Amino acid sequence: MRTTVEAAMSDPASNLLDMMIHGEEVGVRISEAGVPLEVHRGGRVWFVGAEPVRWYERTQWWKHNRRMPKGQGRVDVQVWRLQVRLGPNRRSDLVTMDLEVDPGGGPWRVREELQLAG
């Protein structure tokens, strides 16, 4: 049985998965309710193909800053697990993408490397 990484490497289209960088900022188009619909990264559009899952976690600000950023009262981030596909082709493979965003605003960031779904 092949691992997720081996499966991704065997599919040339999936090699895009290797280019995702942890912490990389991405553009996200959301619904009026704030649910992600599309992820824009590197000139490509990833369409959400399944119901997203959201949860909240404490920010580990001490890993990136010596002090909590001034004026930041929130220590939680929204984490979204998305099943997305490259482009509008409903037959293309779904991949899992975890993104995080500060509920008070700020950029969306890649949290986890992409993996083939399923």
N, C-alpha and C positions, 0 to 999 in steps of 0.2 A: 504494500500500500504506500502511495506517495504522500509525502508531507505537503502541507500547504505551500511551502516555499518551492519545493520541487515542481509542483503543479503549476505554480505561477511562472517559473522559469521556462517550462516547456511550451508555453503559449506566448508567442511574440507580443501580442496585444497586452498581455499581463505584465510585460517587462516595465510598463509604466508604474507598476506598483512599487518597484524598487527605488523609484525616484522620490517617493514621498519622504519628507524629512520631519522628524519629530519636532514639534514646536513651530513649524512653518505656518505662516499666516495664509489663509485662504478666504476667498469671497463666498458668501453664502446667501442665496435668495431664500427668503422665508415667507410663509403664509401670513395672513393677518393675525392669526393666533400665535405666531412666533415659531412655527414648526418648519424645519429646514425642508426645502423642495429641491434645491440644486446646490452643488458645490462647484465653484469656479477655481481652477488651479492650473497654472502654466499654460493658459490659452485653451484649456479643455474644460468641458462641462460634464460633470457627473450628476446623473439624475437619480433621485431617491426612488427606489423600486419596491420598498416595503415599509410598513409602519415603523417610524423611528422610535427609539427608546431613550428616555431622558431620566437622569438622576442628578443629584447634587453631591459635591464633595468639598471638603475643606481645601483651601489653597495652601500649598506648601511654599509660601512666599520666601521663607528663609533659605530655600535652595537657590533662589535667583537674586535675592537682595539681602543686604546686611540688615536692613530695617524694613518694617512694613511700609509700603508706599504712603507718603503723607496724604491725609485726607481719605484714605481708603478704610471705610468702616466695615466693609464686607470681606469675609474670608472664605466665602463659598464660590464655587464655579459650577456652571451647568455643564454636564457631560452628555453628549448625544452620541448614541451608537446608530449609525446609518448603514443600510444596505443600499448601495448605489451601483449604477452601471454607467459605463462610459458611453455618452451619447444617448439618443432617444430610442435606439433599437431595443425593444422589449425582450429580444432573444439573447442579447449579450449577457455574459456572466455577471452575477451580482458579486460585489466585494464588500467587505466590512470596513468601515471607516469610523474611527472614534474622534470626535471633535470636542473642544471645550471653548467656552465663552464666559466672560464675566457677566452675570445677569444685569449689572449696572451699566453695561456698555463696554466697548472695546472690541478688539479684533477677534475673529474666530481663529483657532489654532488647531493643527493636527495634534492629536494626543497619542495615537497609536499608529503603527505601521498598518498599511492596508493588508487584508488577507482575503483570499477567495472565500466566499460565503459557502456554507454547506459542508 
